[in-house]
Amino acid sequence: MRIGELAERAGVSTRALRYYEQQGLLVAGRSSNGYREYRESDLRLVEEIRSLLRAGFTLEDARPFVDCLRAGHAAGAACPESKAVYRRRLAEIDADIRTLVRLRAEVAEQLARACPGCALFPEGNDDHADRRELRHGGTRPRQARPGRLLDRLVPPVQDDRPDSGGDRGGVP
């Protein structure tokens, strides 16, 4: 199939396909008139690449998945190299989550110092509801605790600031 047909079927631009080819993820044959020619199996490669990009992977991360499909496996994740990319990316995401939880605790602590008696969320709202607002007095403020926001997905974060005295659970 020609580049325009592959682009249409995969839901990408021809420019994206040329870029994937430039990066070595796709290999196009050439017809007698010089047009790029793709195989049916290239559609699966492009779908795999797009799926990984949507999930936050880079094109370089996609390479082992593409290689796995080219080797004849039914899924790009069937090869050990692909699974290693998944494990590495999960570790990166976990580190990002721990950093965000630590930052959230710091901001909550700053809010508590700046506005005693204020809480970021009114009583009864989820911590990540869209209706964020400050409230004063009346009801007891909810305290932020690292790990609680994501339940058991992320273990509590040790507060590693020099003056912290350990894990204070967010707000003093």
N, C-alpha and C positions, 0 to 999 in steps of 0.2 A: 504494500500500500504506500501511497505517497505521503509526504509530510503533512499536507493539509488534512487528509483523511484521518491520520493518526491523531493529529491535534484535536480534531473535532470529536473523535470517539473517546479520547482520553480527557477531554475538557480542559486542555491547556493551549497555550499559544504555540505557534510554530517557532517563535523565538526561544521559548523554554526548551523545546525539543532540540534545537540547535545547540543551546547551552549545555544540556545534558550530554549531547554528543561531544562537545568540546571538552567536557570534564571526564570523558571516557565511560560514562554510565550507559550510553546507547551507542550502538554501532550501526550506521546506515550503509546499506549497499548503494551502488550507483547504477542507474539504468543507462542504456546506450546514449541517451540524450543528456546525461549528467544529473538528472533528478535523483534526489534521495529516495531510496526504497527501503521500507521497513517490513519486517515479518509480523505475523499475527502475535507472536510471543513478545514482541516489543511493547504491545499494549499492556500486557501484564507487568512488565518492568516499569513503565511510566506510572501505572496505578500504584505500584509498590513505593516508588519514589515519592509520589504526591501524598500518599498516606503517611509516610514517615515525616515528610516536611510539615504536614498539618499537626503532627504530634510533637513538633519541636526539635526534630533531628535535623542535622545538617546534611548537605549532599555527600560530604565525606563519610558521615555516619551511614548513609544509605548504601555505600559501596559493597559491604559484605552481604547485604540482603540481595542486591542485584546479582552479585557473583553466585550466590546460593541458588537463585532462580535459574541463572544461566547453566549451572551445573546439573540441572534437571530435577531439582527438588520442587515439590508442590507448593511449598511456602518459603518465603525469603528468610523466615526466622528458624528454619530447620537446621541450620549449620551452627557449629560452635562459635564461629566468629561473630555471627549475628547476635547470638545470645550474650556474648561478651559486651557488645555494644549496648544491648538492653540493660545489662547489669551496671555498666559504667554510667549510663544516662540516669538510671534510678538513683544511683549514689549521688550524682550531681543535683538531682531534684531534691533529694533528702537534705543535702547540705544547704540548698537554697531555702528550703522550708525552715530549717533550724535558724538560719540567718534572719529570715522574716519574723519568726516567732521572737527571737532575741530583740530585733528592732521594735516590734510591737510592744514588748515589755518596757523597753526604754522610753518610748513615746507615752505609754500609759503612766509611767513613773513621772515623766515631765509634766503631764497633765495633772496628776495628783498634787505635785508641788505647786503648780501655777493656779490651781483651782480646787482647794480642799473641799470635799463634799460633792464634787462633780463626778459624773460617770459618763463614759462615752455612749452608753446604750441605756435606754429606759428599761426598767424592769419588765421582764417577760419577752423581750425581743431576743432573737438569735444574735450571736456575736457578729455575724456577717450579713445582717439584714440591710436592706437599702435605706431604711429610715434612721440613719445615724443622726444623733443629736445629743447635746449636753443636757443634763438635768441637774437641778440643785435640790439639796435638802430633802425633807419628806421621807423618802425611802433610802435604805442603805445602798450605796453604790456597789455594783458587781465588780469583783476583782478579777483581773486578767491573770491567768496562770499558763506558762508555757506548757504545751502538750494538751491542755484541755480543749483548745479550739479545734484541734484535729482529732480529738479522741485518742485512740491508741495508735494512730498512724505515725505520729512523731513522738519519740520519747521526750520527757521533760529536758529542758536545756539548762545546763549548769551555767550560772551567771559567772563569767570569767573576768568581770571588771575587777581591778585591784582593790577597790574599797567596798566590794559587795558583801563579803561575808558569806558567799555561797549562793545557792538558788533561793531567791526570795519570792519566787512565784509571780514575778511581774511588778506589781505595785506594792510599795512598802506598807 
